[in-house]
Amino acid sequence: MQVVQEPIGVNLSNLHGTCLGVMRAGSAFGELALISGESRTGTIITREPTIMLSISRPDYLRIMKDALESATKQQVDFLLHFSQ
């Protein structure tokens, strides 16, 4: 998974080269491939020099697990606040 770090535009294309959209800074792509373990189905072509961050599958899964646990704890704490 890569996350666009600079304020640039990129073309998101399918396997046939059809432009599916333009992404901006802060956009992420490739997350479905990280979740499923399958190959990416699109190609990113930058319009100008770009800085991106690559996240490995184990790191992505750990980050998502931590985020889910944190969100669950916040919801439980919220509900417990009202049950007292």
PyMOL commands that set and color helices and strands:
alter all, ss='L'
color gray80, all
select helices_A, chain A and resi 31-36+57-83
alter helices_A, ss='H'
color red, helices_A
select strands_A, chain A and resi 2-4+10-13+19-23+28-29+43-46+52-54
alter strands_A, ss='S'
color yellow, strands_A
deselect
rebuild
show_as cartoon
